[in-house]
């Protein structure tokens, strides 16, 4: 993937995850929120590879991971088809069940 400063991370996959029109219309949808959290997570992890002792960024990363995990749990309960599609598009692992 390519990283641009202060922009979304553009994935190098051939399929477009969310088109530009969908971004403008559905900013409040669960899919868009998970997509934006995933971009933030990837940006923060690349930052933390360079700055290992940036503990405030580590805390922010953990908070964003928790938010994304709660949104994905909500989506998996409400609509499993959309959940599976989103997990495949974003290339996210399934969470471990207890």
N, CA, C and O atoms as a GROMACS GRO file, in nm:
protein
  392
    1UNK      N    1   0.083  -0.118   0.000
    1UNK     CA    2   0.000   0.000   0.000
    1UNK      C    3   0.087   0.124   0.000
    1UNK      O    4   0.206   0.119   0.033
    2UNK      N    5   0.027   0.235  -0.037
    2UNK     CA    6   0.099   0.360  -0.046
    2UNK      C    7   0.051   0.453   0.065
    2UNK      O    8  -0.068   0.456   0.095
    3UNK      N    9   0.141   0.527   0.124
    3UNK     CA   10   0.104   0.617   0.232
    3UNK      C   11   0.127   0.761   0.186
    3UNK      O   12   0.236   0.797   0.142
    4UNK      N   13   0.023   0.841   0.198
    4UNK     CA   14   0.032   0.982   0.168
    4UNK      C   15   0.008   1.057   0.297
    4UNK      O   16  -0.079   1.018   0.374
    5UNK      N   17   0.082   1.163   0.325
    5UNK     CA   18   0.061   1.236   0.451
    5UNK      C   19  -0.078   1.298   0.457
    5UNK      O   20  -0.124   1.360   0.362
    6UNK      N   21  -0.143   1.279   0.573
    6UNK     CA   22  -0.275   1.336   0.601
    6UNK      C   23  -0.381   1.292   0.501
    6UNK      O   24  -0.475   1.367   0.476
    7UNK      N   25  -0.368   1.177   0.444
    7UNK     CA   26  -0.466   1.124   0.349
    7UNK      C   27  -0.498   0.980   0.391
    7UNK      O   28  -0.436   0.924   0.481
    8UNK      N   29  -0.597   0.922   0.322
    8UNK     CA   30  -0.626   0.782   0.345
    8UNK      C   31  -0.516   0.697   0.285
    8UNK      O   32  -0.450   0.738   0.189
    9UNK      N   33  -0.496   0.581   0.339
    9UNK     CA   34  -0.402   0.487   0.280
    9UNK      C   35  -0.473   0.419   0.164
    9UNK      O   36  -0.584   0.368   0.179
   10UNK      N   37  -0.409   0.419   0.050
   10UNK     CA   38  -0.468   0.358  -0.068
   10UNK      C   39  -0.412   0.216  -0.079
   10UNK      O   40  -0.292   0.195  -0.091
   11UNK      N   41  -0.502   0.120  -0.075
   11UNK     CA   42  -0.460  -0.018  -0.082
   11UNK      C   43  -0.423  -0.053  -0.225
   11UNK      O   44  -0.477   0.003  -0.320
   12UNK      N   45  -0.330  -0.146  -0.240
   12UNK     CA   46  -0.281  -0.179  -0.373
   12UNK      C   47  -0.363  -0.290  -0.438
   12UNK      O   48  -0.322  -0.344  -0.541
   13UNK      N   49  -0.478  -0.324  -0.382
   13UNK     CA   50  -0.561  -0.426  -0.443
   13UNK      C   51  -0.629  -0.371  -0.566
   13UNK      O   52  -0.646  -0.250  -0.579
   14UNK      N   53  -0.669  -0.458  -0.655
   14UNK     CA   54  -0.726  -0.414  -0.782
   14UNK      C   55  -0.870  -0.366  -0.767
   14UNK      O   56  -0.916  -0.283  -0.845
   15UNK      N   57  -0.943  -0.418  -0.668
   15UNK     CA   58  -1.083  -0.380  -0.654
   15UNK      C   59  -1.095  -0.256  -0.566
   15UNK      O   60  -1.024  -0.243  -0.466
   16UNK      N   61  -1.183  -0.168  -0.602
   16UNK     CA   62  -1.207  -0.048  -0.523
   16UNK      C   63  -1.293  -0.086  -0.404
   16UNK      O   64  -1.399  -0.146  -0.421
   17UNK      N   65  -1.250  -0.052  -0.286
   17UNK     CA   66  -1.323  -0.092  -0.167
   17UNK      C   67  -1.451  -0.009  -0.154
   17UNK      O   68  -1.561  -0.064  -0.144
   18UNK      N   69  -1.437   0.120  -0.154
   18UNK     CA   70  -1.553   0.208  -0.147
   18UNK      C   71  -1.532   0.315  -0.253
   18UNK      O   72  -1.431   0.385  -0.252
   19UNK      N   73  -1.628   0.327  -0.343
   19UNK     CA   74  -1.614   0.426  -0.450
   19UNK      C   75  -1.630   0.566  -0.394
   19UNK      O   76  -1.677   0.585  -0.282
   20UNK      N   77  -1.590   0.664  -0.473
   20UNK     CA   78  -1.594   0.803  -0.427
   20UNK      C   79  -1.737   0.848  -0.400
   20UNK      O   80  -1.761   0.924  -0.305
   21UNK      N   81  -1.834   0.804  -0.482
   21UNK     CA   82  -1.972   0.843  -0.460
   21UNK      C   83  -2.025   0.786  -0.330
   21UNK      O   84  -2.097   0.854  -0.257
   22UNK      N   85  -1.989   0.662  -0.299
   22UNK     CA   86  -2.035   0.601  -0.174
   22UNK      C   87  -1.972   0.671  -0.055
   22UNK      O   88  -2.036   0.681   0.050
   23UNK      N   89  -1.849   0.720  -0.068
   23UNK     CA   90  -1.786   0.792   0.042
   23UNK      C   91  -1.864   0.918   0.074
   23UNK      O   92  -1.884   0.951   0.191
   24UNK      N   93  -1.908   0.988  -0.029
   24UNK     CA   94  -1.980   1.114  -0.007
   24UNK      C   95  -2.117   1.089   0.054
   24UNK      O   96  -2.164   1.170   0.134
   25UNK      N   97  -2.184   0.980   0.016
   25UNK     CA   98  -2.319   0.954   0.062
   25UNK      C   99  -2.324   0.889   0.199
   25UNK      O  100  -2.405   0.929   0.283
   26UNK      N  101  -2.242   0.790   0.224
   26UNK     CA  102  -2.258   0.702   0.340
   26UNK      C  103  -2.146   0.718   0.443
   26UNK      O  104  -2.088   0.618   0.486
   27UNK      N  105  -2.116   0.838   0.482
   27UNK     CA  106  -2.008   0.856   0.580
   27UNK      C  107  -2.045   0.800   0.717
   27UNK      O  108  -1.956   0.771   0.797
   28UNK      N  109  -2.172   0.783   0.745
   28UNK     CA  110  -2.213   0.730   0.874
   28UNK      C  111  -2.235   0.581   0.875
   28UNK      O  112  -2.264   0.523   0.980
   29UNK      N  113  -2.220   0.516   0.760
   29UNK     CA  114  -2.245   0.372   0.755
   29UNK      C  115  -2.136   0.297   0.830
   29UNK      O  116  -2.024   0.346   0.845
   30UNK      N  117  -2.170   0.178   0.875
   30UNK     CA  118  -2.075   0.097   0.951
   30UNK      C  119  -1.955   0.063   0.863
   30UNK      O  120  -1.841   0.063   0.910
   31UNK      N  121  -1.980   0.033   0.734
   31UNK     CA  122  -1.870  -0.004   0.646
   31UNK      C  123  -1.771   0.111   0.630
   31UNK      O  124  -1.650   0.090   0.634
   32UNK      N  125  -1.823   0.233   0.613
   32UNK     CA  126  -1.732   0.346   0.596
   32UNK      C  127  -1.654   0.372   0.724
   32UNK      O  128  -1.535   0.403   0.718
   33UNK      N  129  -1.719   0.360   0.839
   33UNK     CA  130  -1.649   0.382   0.965
   33UNK      C  131  -1.540   0.279   0.986
   33UNK      O  132  -1.430   0.314   1.028
   34UNK      N  133  -1.569   0.151   0.956
   34UNK     CA  134  -1.467   0.047   0.970
   34UNK      C  135  -1.353   0.072   0.872
   34UNK      O  136  -1.236   0.053   0.905
   35UNK      N  137  -1.388   0.116   0.750
   35UNK     CA  138  -1.287   0.147   0.649
   35UNK      C  139  -1.195   0.260   0.696
   35UNK      O  140  -1.073   0.250   0.682
   36UNK      N  141  -1.252   0.366   0.752
   36UNK     CA  142  -1.169   0.478   0.798
   36UNK      C  143  -1.086   0.439   0.920
   36UNK      O  144  -0.971   0.480   0.932
   37UNK      N  145  -1.144   0.359   1.012
   37UNK     CA  146  -1.066   0.310   1.126
   37UNK      C  147  -0.951   0.223   1.079
   37UNK      O  148  -0.841   0.231   1.134
   38UNK      N  149  -0.974   0.139   0.978
   38UNK     CA  150  -0.868   0.054   0.926
   38UNK      C  151  -0.756   0.138   0.866
   38UNK      O  152  -0.638   0.106   0.884
   39UNK      N  153  -0.791   0.245   0.796
   39UNK     CA  154  -0.688   0.334   0.742
   39UNK      C  155  -0.607   0.398   0.855
   39UNK      O  156  -0.484   0.407   0.846
   40UNK      N  157  -0.675   0.442   0.961
   40UNK     CA  158  -0.604   0.503   1.073
   40UNK      C  159  -0.514   0.401   1.142
   40UNK      O  160  -0.402   0.433   1.181
   41UNK      N  161  -0.563   0.277   1.155
   41UNK     CA  162  -0.485   0.172   1.220
   41UNK      C  163  -0.359   0.142   1.140
   41UNK      O  164  -0.251   0.128   1.197
   42UNK      N  165  -0.373   0.132   1.009
   42UNK     CA  166  -0.255   0.103   0.926
   42UNK      C  167  -0.156   0.219   0.928
   42UNK      O  168  -0.034   0.197   0.927
   43UNK      N  169  -0.207   0.342   0.931
   43UNK     CA  170  -0.118   0.458   0.938
   43UNK      C  171  -0.045   0.461   1.072
   43UNK      O  172   0.075   0.489   1.076
   44UNK      N  173  -0.116   0.432   1.182
   44UNK     CA  174  -0.053   0.433   1.313
   44UNK      C  175   0.048   0.320   1.330
   44UNK      O  176   0.153   0.339   1.392
   45UNK      N  177   0.019   0.203   1.276
   45UNK     CA  178   0.114   0.093   1.288
   45UNK      C  179   0.242   0.123   1.211
   45UNK      O  180   0.351   0.088   1.257
   46UNK      N  181   0.231   0.186   1.095
   46UNK     CA  182   0.353   0.222   1.023
   46UNK      C  183   0.430   0.331   1.098
   46UNK      O  184   0.553   0.333   1.094
   47UNK      N  185   0.359   0.421   1.166
   47UNK     CA  186   0.424   0.523   1.248
   47UNK      C  187   0.496   0.458   1.366
   47UNK      O  188   0.607   0.496   1.401
   48UNK      N  189   0.431   0.359   1.428
   48UNK     CA  190   0.489   0.296   1.546
   48UNK      C  191   0.607   0.205   1.513
   48UNK      O  192   0.688   0.174   1.601
   49UNK      N  193   0.618   0.162   1.388
   49UNK     CA  194   0.737   0.087   1.349
   49UNK      C  195   0.861   0.176   1.356
   49UNK      O  196   0.970   0.129   1.388
   50UNK      N  197   0.844   0.304   1.325
   50UNK     CA  198   0.957   0.398   1.332
   50UNK      C  199   0.978   0.450   1.474
   50UNK      O  200   1.092   0.465   1.518
   51UNK      N  201   0.868   0.477   1.546
   51UNK     CA  202   0.875   0.538   1.678
   51UNK      C  203   0.820   0.440   1.780
   51UNK      O  204   0.703   0.447   1.819
   52UNK      N  205   0.906   0.349   1.824
   52UNK     CA  206   0.861   0.240   1.910
   52UNK      C  207   0.819   0.288   2.050
   52UNK      O  208   0.738   0.222   2.115
   53UNK      N  209   0.871   0.400   2.096
   53UNK     CA  210   0.842   0.446   2.232
   53UNK      C  211   0.736   0.556   2.237
   53UNK      O  212   0.726   0.626   2.337
   54UNK      N  213   0.660   0.570   2.132
   54UNK     CA  214   0.552   0.670   2.129
   54UNK      C  215   0.429   0.608   2.195
   54UNK      O  216   0.343   0.550   2.128
   55UNK      N  217   0.422   0.621   2.326
   55UNK     CA  218   0.320   0.552   2.402
   55UNK      C  219   0.182   0.614   2.384
   55UNK      O  220   0.082   0.544   2.394
   56UNK      N  221   0.175   0.743   2.357
   56UNK     CA  222   0.045   0.806   2.334
   56UNK      C  223  -0.017   0.755   2.204
   56UNK      O  224  -0.138   0.733   2.197
   57UNK      N  225   0.065   0.735   2.102
   57UNK     CA  226   0.012   0.679   1.977
   57UNK      C  227  -0.029   0.534   1.996
   57UNK      O  228  -0.124   0.487   1.934
   58UNK      N  229   0.043   0.462   2.083
   58UNK     CA  230   0.004   0.324   2.112
   58UNK      C  231  -0.134   0.321   2.178
   58UNK      O  232  -0.216   0.235   2.148
   59UNK      N  233  -0.158   0.416   2.269
   59UNK     CA  234  -0.288   0.422   2.336
   59UNK      C  235  -0.398   0.456   2.236
   59UNK      O  236  -0.506   0.398   2.240
   60UNK      N  237  -0.370   0.550   2.147
   60UNK     CA  238  -0.467   0.584   2.044
   60UNK      C  239  -0.497   0.467   1.954
   60UNK      O  240  -0.612   0.447   1.914
   61UNK      N  241  -0.394   0.390   1.920
   61UNK     CA  242  -0.413   0.272   1.836
   61UNK      C  243  -0.503   0.170   1.906
   61UNK      O  244  -0.592   0.112   1.843
   62UNK      N  245  -0.479   0.148   2.036
   62UNK     CA  246  -0.563   0.053   2.110
   62UNK      C  247  -0.708   0.100   2.116
   62UNK      O  248  -0.800   0.018   2.108
   63UNK      N  249  -0.730   0.231   2.130
   63UNK     CA  250  -0.866   0.284   2.135
   63UNK      C  251  -0.937   0.263   2.000
   63UNK      O  252  -1.053   0.223   1.996
   64UNK      N  253  -0.866   0.290   1.891
   64UNK     CA  254  -0.925   0.274   1.758
   64UNK      C  255  -0.952   0.126   1.729
   64UNK      O  256  -1.053   0.092   1.668
   65UNK      N  257  -0.860   0.039   1.773
   65UNK     CA  258  -0.882  -0.105   1.755
   65UNK      C  259  -1.008  -0.150   1.828
   65UNK      O  260  -1.084  -0.231   1.775
   66UNK      N  261  -1.030  -0.099   1.949
   66UNK     CA  262  -1.150  -0.134   2.024
   66UNK      C  263  -1.277  -0.085   1.957
   66UNK      O  264  -1.378  -0.156   1.952
   67UNK      N  265  -1.272   0.038   1.904
   67UNK     CA  266  -1.389   0.091   1.835
   67UNK      C  267  -1.422   0.007   1.712
   67UNK      O  268  -1.538  -0.026   1.687
   68UNK      N  269  -1.316  -0.027   1.635
   68UNK     CA  270  -1.340  -0.108   1.515
   68UNK      C  271  -1.393  -0.246   1.553
   68UNK      O  272  -1.480  -0.300   1.485
   69UNK      N  273  -1.341  -0.303   1.660
   69UNK     CA  274  -1.386  -0.435   1.703
   69UNK      C  275  -1.534  -0.432   1.744
   69UNK      O  276  -1.608  -0.525   1.712
   70UNK      N  277  -1.576  -0.326   1.814
   70UNK     CA  278  -1.716  -0.314   1.853
   70UNK      C  279  -1.807  -0.296   1.731
   70UNK      O  280  -1.915  -0.353   1.725
   71UNK      N  281  -1.762  -0.215   1.634
   71UNK     CA  282  -1.842  -0.197   1.513
   71UNK      C  283  -1.855  -0.327   1.434
   71UNK      O  284  -1.962  -0.359   1.382
   72UNK      N  285  -1.745  -0.403   1.426
   72UNK     CA  286  -1.750  -0.530   1.354
   72UNK      C  287  -1.839  -0.631   1.426
   72UNK      O  288  -1.908  -0.709   1.361
   73UNK      N  289  -1.838  -0.631   1.559
   73UNK     CA  290  -1.925  -0.721   1.634
   73UNK      C  291  -2.071  -0.685   1.608
   73UNK      O  292  -2.155  -0.773   1.592
   74UNK      N  293  -2.101  -0.556   1.605
   74UNK     CA  294  -2.237  -0.510   1.576
   74UNK      C  295  -2.279  -0.553   1.436
   74UNK      O  296  -2.390  -0.604   1.417
   75UNK      N  297  -2.191  -0.534   1.338
   75UNK     CA  298  -2.225  -0.569   1.201
   75UNK      C  299  -2.241  -0.720   1.185
   75UNK      O  300  -2.328  -0.764   1.109
   76UNK      N  301  -2.160  -0.799   1.254
   76UNK     CA  302  -2.173  -0.944   1.242
   76UNK      C  303  -2.305  -0.994   1.300
   76UNK      O  304  -2.360  -1.094   1.252
   77UNK      N  305  -2.356  -0.926   1.403
   77UNK     CA  306  -2.485  -0.966   1.459
   77UNK      C  307  -2.601  -0.922   1.371
   77UNK      O  308  -2.700  -0.994   1.355
   78UNK      N  309  -2.590  -0.802   1.312
   78UNK     CA  310  -2.701  -0.746   1.235
   78UNK      C  311  -2.709  -0.802   1.093
   78UNK      O  312  -2.818  -0.832   1.044
   79UNK      N  313  -2.593  -0.815   1.026
   79UNK     CA  314  -2.595  -0.855   0.886
   79UNK      C  315  -2.466  -0.930   0.854
   79UNK      O  316  -2.362  -0.868   0.828
   80UNK      N  317  -2.472  -1.062   0.857
   80UNK     CA  318  -2.351  -1.142   0.838
   80UNK      C  319  -2.298  -1.135   0.695
   80UNK      O  320  -2.178  -1.151   0.673
   81UNK      N  321  -2.387  -1.112   0.597
   81UNK     CA  322  -2.342  -1.104   0.458
   81UNK      C  323  -2.253  -0.982   0.437
   81UNK      O  324  -2.145  -0.991   0.379
   82UNK      N  325  -2.300  -0.867   0.486
   82UNK     CA  326  -2.220  -0.744   0.475
   82UNK      C  327  -2.091  -0.756   0.555
   82UNK      O  328  -1.987  -0.704   0.513
   83UNK      N  329  -2.097  -0.825   0.670
   83UNK     CA  330  -1.979  -0.844   0.754
   83UNK      C  331  -1.873  -0.926   0.679
   83UNK      O  332  -1.756  -0.888   0.675
   84UNK      N  333  -1.914  -1.039   0.621
   84UNK     CA  334  -1.819  -1.124   0.550
   84UNK      C  335  -1.759  -1.051   0.430
   84UNK      O  336  -1.640  -1.063   0.402
   85UNK      N  337  -1.843  -0.975   0.359
   85UNK     CA  338  -1.796  -0.900   0.242
   85UNK      C  339  -1.692  -0.795   0.284
   85UNK      O  340  -1.589  -0.779   0.218
   86UNK      N  341  -1.720  -0.725   0.393
   86UNK     CA  342  -1.628  -0.622   0.441
   86UNK      C  343  -1.496  -0.683   0.489
   86UNK      O  344  -1.389  -0.628   0.462
   87UNK      N  345  -1.504  -0.795   0.559
   87UNK     CA  346  -1.382  -0.860   0.607
   87UNK      C  347  -1.295  -0.905   0.490
   87UNK      O  348  -1.172  -0.896   0.496
   88UNK      N  349  -1.359  -0.954   0.384
   88UNK     CA  350  -1.283  -0.996   0.266
   88UNK      C  351  -1.221  -0.879   0.193
   88UNK      O  352  -1.108  -0.888   0.146
   89UNK      N  353  -1.294  -0.768   0.183
   89UNK     CA  354  -1.243  -0.652   0.110
   89UNK      C  355  -1.128  -0.584   0.183
   89UNK      O  356  -1.030  -0.544   0.121
   90UNK      N  357  -1.139  -0.571   0.315
   90UNK     CA  358  -1.037  -0.500   0.390
   90UNK      C  359  -0.921  -0.591   0.432
   90UNK      O  360  -0.821  -0.542   0.484
   91UNK      N  361  -0.934  -0.720   0.409
   91UNK     CA  362  -0.830  -0.818   0.443
   91UNK      C  363  -0.798  -0.811   0.593
   91UNK      O  364  -0.683  -0.796   0.635
   92UNK      N  365  -0.905  -0.823   0.673
   92UNK     CA  366  -0.895  -0.824   0.818
   92UNK      C  367  -0.919  -0.965   0.868
   92UNK      O  368  -1.005  -1.036   0.815
   93UNK      N  369  -0.845  -1.006   0.969
   93UNK     CA  370  -0.869  -1.139   1.025
   93UNK      C  371  -0.995  -1.140   1.110
   93UNK      O  372  -1.035  -1.037   1.166
   94UNK      N  373  -1.056  -1.255   1.120
   94UNK     CA  374  -1.172  -1.272   1.209
   94UNK      C  375  -1.124  -1.262   1.353
   94UNK      O  376  -1.016  -1.313   1.386
   95UNK      N  377  -1.202  -1.198   1.440
   95UNK     CA  378  -1.159  -1.191   1.580
   95UNK      C  379  -1.169  -1.329   1.646
   95UNK      O  380  -1.252  -1.412   1.609
   96UNK      N  381  -1.081  -1.350   1.744
   96UNK     CA  382  -1.083  -1.476   1.817
   96UNK      C  383  -1.205  -1.480   1.907
   96UNK      O  384  -1.239  -1.382   1.972
   97UNK      N  385  -1.271  -1.594   1.910
   97UNK     CA  386  -1.385  -1.610   1.999
   97UNK      C  387  -1.338  -1.678   2.127
   97UNK      O  388  -1.246  -1.759   2.125
   98UNK      N  389  -1.402  -1.644   2.237
   98UNK     CA  390  -1.360  -1.700   2.366
   98UNK      C  391  -1.424  -1.831   2.391
   98UNK      O  392  -1.400  -1.892   2.495
   0.00000   0.00000   0.00000
